[in-house]
């Protein structure tokens, strides 16, 4: 390429082409050949510029391909040391009276939640003696308090079972996440195909949905606990109103008699 350019430039400077150049006294200048030589120089310059640009593009494409080939390995090295958050193990209770361990086992596995809740709390008795002899209002108040106890026992047992089941499934959840992490950090080319990547994304979304379901269950358990607590407050407030209303009625019925008796006693003496 450089030899061709050099010859063309010399021919243009001398004003002759290699075919028509004559040395000595018989030098002949050919304007047509000179113009043709200038045109060849311009074409050669264009070809050279295009070749340089193409070479640069090829080198850039090669560097990009090499970078893309080595980039995954760099990412694996960077993110392969991410810490794993494990579920903390519940502390084993002292089990002084023999009813604490069964509650803790239910909270860890979800099994036997109802029996565990009953074992760790005071036994629920049936209807109190004399319930049938109470007034209708008294029976309603006693039934409301009894319903609160029954509902609280059911909610406690349900919540223990829910938390225990979630904790029992946490080990499998950690294993699933670990497999996804290993596949994502693997240098196996089959793990970096489009289909394999989409499958891992789908699995990650499913794990996230399961986690959201567990979160909703915990929130539901908290809501049930709050509802039972609100029921206790409402029952106490309603009972207070009933007591106040009954006191006012009894006061209006008894007070005139006492006043009349007091007046007669004072007048007699």
RASULHU-V525680 format. One line per field, one symbol per residue. ss: DSSP state (H for helix, E for strand, - for the rest). psi: psi as a letter, one per 40 degrees, with the letter a starting at -180 (. if undefined). A space follows every 50 residues. Layout:
ss = ???
psi = ???
//
This chain:
ss = -HHHHHHHHHHHHH---------HHH----HHHHHHHHHHHHHHHHHHHH HHHHHHHHHHHHHHHHHHHHHHHHHHHHH--------------------- HHHHHHHHH---HHHHHHH-----------HHH--HHHHHHHHHHHHHHH HHHHHHHHHHHHHHHHHHHHHHHHHHHHHHHHHHH---HHHH-HHHHHHH HHHHHHHHHHHHHHHHHHHHHHHHHHHHHHHHHHHHHHHHHHHHHHHHHH HHHHHHHHHHHHHHHHHH-
psi = dddddddddddddeeiiddehhiaefhhhhdddddddddddddddddddd dddddddddddddddddddeddddddddeefhihhihihhhhidfdeeed ddddddeddeifdddddddeihihiaiiheddeiiddddddddddddddd ddddddddddddddddddedddddddddddddddeiehddeeiddddddd dddddddddddddddddddddddddddddddddddddddddddddddddd dddddddddddddddddd.
//
